[in-house]
Amino acid sequence: MRRLTMIALCTAAFPAHAEILLSANDGKQVLVDGVQTVPDNPAPDSVSIIEIGGPAPRIVATVPAPTSVIGPPGSVAIAPDTSFALVTAARRISPDDPHQIVPDDLVSMIALAGGPPRVTAQFHAGAGASGVAIDPTGTMALVANRAEGTVTAFAIAGGMLTKTATIALGPPATAPAQPVFFDDGRRALVTRDGDHRISILAIENGTVRLLPRTLSAGLRPYEISTAGDRHYAVVANIGGQGRDIDTLCLIDLASAEPRVIDVAAIGLTPEGIRMAPDGRHFAVALNDGSNARPGTAEYRTAGKVQVWTIADGRLRFVAEAPAGGWGQGVAWSNDGRRLYAQAMIEKRLESFAFDGKRLTPGPDVALPAGPAGIAVSAR
């Protein structure tokens, strides 16, 4: 039995050096009989700042900011020094029809220092601005524009973003989803769930260049993650369309050229994937049919969270636990002992203790709208 902790929203600044989690919450998309729908009275989009260093997660602020459940849950990125975060908005409500959504291109900068968290500026990327990543120096950001077939590069300085380049990966149908930096920020990978490829970007002196080679990591590579020594990256593929079994892929980043070295079957719709700080364990949020139409063969009342590990260049299953429906992102505490998962249907953030062998449910936090994007500050 889960323990649901109801937290009153506030706007106070969080303690210095606190370990925080950001949850981007989409109020304009709900599931009705398995169909994504704009409700008659949608809740406002928001970003909740949650302190996770104590015995239970605690919301310390909720900031109004546009976001979207459309696109991977890597739509939030926190600067290495935790001074700010970037949150993208891939979709907005159509000005012509309040029950339809259309592509958006906004990137919000949220200050996390110098007072209560707040949106300080908004910038334009490209249509369908989805996954976002900040490089290890905190001076560059990449945004994948899923409705445009491009990646936008921004320089970061003085609390502002300056667009430096728009890199075309292909036609809009390539659907770039999630960028991730590696090689000390000198290279990046970008998943393309529209044409089943992963692009490689070379970065030098602030200039971003698309390399001709691509990776084949499975059907519809979606969220991608790396951490620790960044020897490996892990990719979740969502090509099963919620009916056929999906896969995970392991990418070797340490060789001269990145290459896929292992694949594993996992289940239905691995929406979110996140590597632990140790660079070896990683977690996956599975819809597992919880977002399907009730009465269909694939429908399940709940999702799953799984933990895997990388051993000798191979993917190995470790643990599994039931989770909320239409699960989105997952994130780790800095010590790798706690795991957090977003439940879109229940509008909550779930927590689990991880002892290296099993997942044990912990306190949950109620959120003001469906959680769709996630990130944790690094120490």
TARAPE-V52081 format. One record per residue. N is the residue number from 0. RES is the residue in three letters. PHI is phi in whole degrees, -180 to 180 (999 if undefined). PSI is psi in whole degrees, -180 to 180 (NA if undefined). D_CENTER is the distance of its C-alpha to the mean C-alpha in Angstrom with 2 decimals. Layout:
BEGIN
N RES PHI PSI D_CENTER
N RES PHI PSI D_CENTER
END
This chain:
BEGIN
0 MET 999 129 26.88
1 ARG -81 152 23.92
2 ARG -107 114 24.77
3 LEU -95 119 23.12
4 THR -101 114 23.42
5 MET -83 125 23.90
6 ILE -117 129 23.16
7 ALA -72 138 24.87
8 LEU -77 146 22.89
9 CYS -146 175 24.24
10 THR -128 23 23.93
11 ALA -76 153 25.36
12 ALA -70 147 24.15
13 PHE -89 159 22.70
14 PRO -60 147 24.80
15 ALA -60 140 24.75
16 HIS 69 11 22.84
17 ALA -68 147 21.06
18 GLU -84 121 17.88
19 ILE -124 153 15.36
20 LEU -121 136 12.02
21 LEU -108 130 10.59
22 SER -118 119 9.59
23 ALA -88 124 9.52
24 ASN -114 125 11.99
25 ASP -101 116 13.27
26 GLY -95 -6 17.01
27 LYS -100 4 18.15
28 GLN -131 124 16.90
29 VAL -132 164 18.39
30 LEU -97 130 19.63
31 VAL -127 109 23.40
32 ASP 53 42 24.89
33 GLY 80 6 21.77
34 VAL -113 129 21.55
35 GLN -68 126 18.92
36 THR -137 145 21.22
37 VAL -87 119 21.63
38 PRO -70 165 23.69
39 ASP -62 -39 26.98
40 ASN -127 77 25.98
41 PRO -65 142 22.22
42 ALA -70 151 20.91
43 PRO -68 146 19.74
44 ASP -65 152 16.11
45 SER -160 168 15.33
46 VAL -126 120 13.34
47 SER -96 131 14.57
48 ILE -101 121 15.27
49 ILE -123 122 15.96
50 GLU -80 128 18.25
51 ILE -121 12 17.68
52 GLY -81 -17 20.62
53 GLY -92 -165 23.22
54 PRO -70 -22 24.21
55 ALA -143 145 21.93
56 PRO -59 145 18.86
57 ARG -140 119 20.31
58 ILE -70 127 19.15
59 VAL -109 -17 20.89
60 ALA -165 150 19.95
61 THR -132 124 18.36
62 VAL -112 127 18.28
63 PRO -63 127 18.70
64 ALA -164 140 16.26
65 PRO -71 142 15.21
66 THR -155 -173 11.78
67 SER -160 141 11.07
68 VAL -77 -17 9.87
69 ILE -72 127 10.90
70 GLY 102 167 8.49
71 PRO -68 156 5.23
72 PRO -71 1 2.60
73 GLY -82 38 2.11
74 SER -88 8 5.17
75 VAL -128 136 6.40
76 ALA -138 135 8.48
77 ILE -106 134 11.57
78 ALA -60 149 14.81
79 PRO -55 -31 16.50
80 ASP -93 6 19.28
81 THR 62 22 17.23
82 SER -81 -24 19.32
83 PHE -157 169 16.72
84 ALA -135 157 13.14
85 LEU -116 136 11.92
86 VAL -133 128 10.28
87 THR -98 162 10.59
88 ALA -131 102 12.43
89 ALA -79 -26 12.66
90 ARG -139 153 15.39
91 ARG -138 165 18.25
92 ILE -71 135 21.29
93 SER -64 134 24.05
94 PRO -67 -16 26.97
95 ASP -96 -17 29.30
96 ASP -153 109 28.10
97 PRO -67 -4 26.42
98 HIS -110 15 25.27
99 GLN -127 152 23.39
100 ILE -116 151 20.23
101 VAL -134 161 20.29
102 PRO -59 145 18.10
103 ASP -125 170 17.36
104 ASP -136 15 16.83
105 LEU -80 144 16.34
106 VAL -126 120 14.56
107 SER -99 135 15.46
108 MET -99 124 16.44
109 ILE -114 118 16.65
110 ALA -72 133 19.30
111 LEU -116 6 18.84
112 ALA -139 161 22.36
113 GLY 75 30 25.86
114 GLY 130 -174 25.88
115 PRO -60 145 23.80
116 PRO -56 141 20.22
117 ARG -164 154 20.58
118 VAL -77 122 19.54
119 THR -102 -23 21.82
120 ALA -166 158 21.26
121 GLN -130 145 19.52
122 PHE -133 161 19.46
123 HIS -106 126 19.42
124 ALA -99 -116 17.40
125 GLY -129 173 18.00
126 ALA -60 131 17.95
127 GLY 77 32 14.69
128 ALA -52 116 12.69
129 SER -121 -107 9.08
130 GLY -64 143 6.83
131 VAL -133 145 8.41
132 ALA -141 145 9.83
133 ILE -115 136 12.92
134 ASP -73 166 15.68
135 PRO -61 -23 17.42
136 THR -89 -9 20.21
137 GLY 73 21 18.24
138 THR -114 -1 20.28
139 MET -144 144 18.12
140 ALA -130 146 14.87
141 LEU -120 136 13.74
142 VAL -125 127 12.26
143 ALA -87 125 12.13
144 ASN -101 95 14.40
145 ARG -70 -24 13.97
146 ALA -97 6 17.27
147 GLU -126 -18 19.22
148 GLY 78 23 18.84
149 THR -132 169 18.32
150 VAL -125 132 16.37
151 THR -99 131 17.38
152 ALA -103 132 18.30
153 PHE -121 139 18.99
154 ALA -87 142 21.26
155 ILE -115 123 20.61
156 ALA -163 139 23.84
157 GLY 60 33 25.54
158 GLY 72 22 22.67
159 MET -134 157 22.34
160 LEU -108 136 20.50
161 THR -122 120 22.92
162 LYS -68 125 22.07
163 THR -109 -24 23.65
164 ALA -166 153 22.95
165 THR -122 115 21.54
166 ILE -102 120 21.32
167 ALA -83 121 22.06
168 LEU -90 -22 20.61
169 GLY 164 -167 22.64
170 PRO -66 167 23.40
171 PRO -53 -30 20.93
172 ALA -66 -13 20.82
173 THR -66 -29 18.95
174 ALA 52 64 15.76
175 PRO -56 133 13.71
176 ALA -112 -53 10.01
177 GLN -144 124 8.22
178 PRO -93 156 10.42
179 VAL -150 134 10.98
180 PHE -85 149 14.26
181 PHE -152 -177 16.88
182 ASP 56 47 20.67
183 ASP 55 35 20.68
184 GLY 83 6 19.03
185 ARG -87 -14 21.68
186 ARG -143 163 19.58
187 ALA -147 152 16.18
188 LEU -110 148 14.84
189 VAL -134 119 13.29
190 THR -73 148 12.59
191 ARG -130 94 14.79
192 ASP -79 -6 14.45
193 GLY -82 -32 17.58
194 ASP -128 17 20.02
195 HIS 66 35 18.64
196 ARG -128 166 18.61
197 ILE -127 124 16.74
198 SER -86 155 18.22
199 ILE -118 129 19.34
200 LEU -112 139 19.84
201 ALA -105 137 22.53
202 ILE -128 125 22.52
203 GLU -147 123 25.82
204 ASN 52 41 27.08
205 GLY 82 -2 24.34
206 THR -98 133 25.03
207 VAL -111 131 22.47
208 ARG -130 134 24.04
209 LEU -82 125 22.94
210 LEU -85 150 24.52
211 PRO -69 -29 26.31
212 ARG -79 144 25.06
213 THR -125 165 22.00
214 LEU -105 150 20.65
215 SER -112 105 20.92
216 ALA -112 6 18.30
217 GLY 127 -175 18.93
218 LEU -80 121 18.61
219 ARG 56 66 15.65
220 PRO -62 131 13.29
221 TYR -120 -97 9.76
222 GLU -83 146 6.76
223 ILE -134 148 8.62
224 SER -148 148 8.99
225 THR -148 157 12.17
226 ALA -163 -179 13.86
227 GLY 62 -128 17.45
228 ASP -78 -2 20.01
229 ARG 54 36 17.55
230 HIS -72 -33 20.12
231 TYR -128 157 17.68
232 ALA -125 151 14.34
233 VAL -122 143 13.07
234 VAL -128 137 11.91
235 ALA -103 129 11.38
236 ASN -107 134 13.81
237 ILE -120 31 14.16
238 GLY -75 -6 17.66
239 GLY -75 -7 19.48
240 GLN 60 27 19.04
241 GLY 76 7 18.83
242 ARG -125 -37 22.35
243 ASP -106 152 22.57
244 ILE -61 135 21.15
245 ASP -99 178 18.02
246 THR -134 163 17.57
247 LEU -113 151 15.78
248 CYS -129 145 16.89
249 LEU -110 128 17.73
250 ILE -114 129 18.29
251 ASP -83 116 20.94
252 LEU -97 -9 20.22
253 ALA -83 -19 23.48
254 SER -77 170 25.87
255 ALA -58 -37 27.17
256 GLU -125 133 24.99
257 PRO -58 144 21.69
258 ARG -151 147 22.47
259 VAL -77 127 21.21
260 ILE -120 -10 23.23
261 ASP -160 154 22.25
262 VAL -138 143 20.92
263 ALA -141 140 20.73
264 ALA -73 144 20.81
265 ILE -131 -45 18.49
266 GLY 152 -158 18.80
267 LEU -94 119 17.63
268 THR 57 79 14.23
269 PRO -76 87 11.72
270 GLU -66 -45 8.74
271 GLY -124 147 6.26
272 ILE -144 138 7.63
273 ARG -149 128 8.06
274 MET -80 143 11.44
275 ALA -75 162 13.72
276 PRO -59 -23 15.61
277 ASP -75 -8 18.57
278 GLY 73 10 17.10
279 ARG -124 -45 18.54
280 HIS -86 154 16.87
281 PHE -152 157 13.45
282 ALA -118 152 12.05
283 VAL -134 134 11.07
284 ALA -100 121 10.67
285 LEU -107 128 13.34
286 ASN -62 -40 14.48
287 ASP 54 35 17.88
288 GLY 86 0 19.66
289 SER -71 -14 18.87
290 ASN -104 10 17.92
291 ALA -85 169 21.14
292 ARG -72 128 24.41
293 PRO -55 139 26.54
294 GLY 97 -13 29.50
295 THR -83 163 27.97
296 ALA -63 -31 28.16
297 GLU -88 -8 24.43
298 TYR -67 136 23.89
299 ARG -135 153 22.99
300 THR -81 -13 22.91
301 ALA -145 163 19.96
302 GLY -98 -166 16.93
303 LYS -140 155 16.53
304 VAL -121 132 14.70
305 GLN -124 152 15.94
306 VAL -118 134 16.40
307 TRP -123 166 17.68
308 THR -135 162 19.38
309 ILE -107 118 20.58
310 ALA -130 117 24.39
311 ASP 54 41 26.64
312 GLY 74 20 24.16
313 ARG -130 152 23.52
314 LEU -87 130 20.86
315 ARG -132 128 22.25
316 PHE -71 141 21.31
317 VAL -119 -53 21.75
318 ALA -156 162 21.01
319 GLU -149 148 19.82
320 ALA -147 149 19.84
321 PRO -63 149 19.79
322 ALA -144 175 16.92
323 GLY -68 171 16.58
324 GLY -80 150 16.51
325 TRP 53 48 13.93
326 GLY -61 144 11.28
327 GLN -113 -102 7.61
328 GLY -90 161 5.24
329 VAL -129 153 7.46
330 ALA -153 153 8.65
331 TRP -108 148 12.16
332 SER -69 161 15.02
333 ASN -64 -27 16.63
334 ASP -88 -1 19.48
335 GLY 72 11 17.53
336 ARG -97 -12 19.56
337 ARG -130 143 17.20
338 LEU -125 142 14.07
339 TYR -125 139 12.12
340 ALA -136 141 10.78
341 GLN -95 129 10.18
342 ALA -112 105 13.12
343 MET -68 -43 13.18
344 ILE -66 -46 16.88
345 GLU -82 -9 18.13
346 LYS 56 56 16.18
347 ARG -148 159 15.68
348 LEU -104 123 13.77
349 GLU -98 149 15.35
350 SER -124 151 16.41
351 PHE -140 142 18.03
352 ALA -90 140 20.36
353 PHE -126 121 20.32
354 ASP -105 14 23.68
355 GLY 98 -16 23.12
356 LYS -130 -29 24.47
357 ARG -145 160 23.26
358 LEU -107 130 20.77
359 THR -121 121 22.50
360 PRO -60 143 21.18
361 GLY -126 -161 21.47
362 PRO -64 146 21.41
363 ASP -109 163 18.99
364 VAL -127 127 18.37
365 ALA -74 139 19.00
366 LEU -118 157 16.87
367 PRO -73 -15 18.45
368 ALA -158 177 16.37
369 GLY -65 124 13.81
370 PRO -74 129 10.50
371 ALA -127 -21 7.71
372 GLY -140 152 4.98
373 ILE -152 148 5.30
374 ALA -160 154 7.00
375 VAL -123 141 10.50
376 SER -70 146 13.48
377 ALA -99 145 15.36
378 ARG -93 NA 19.10
END
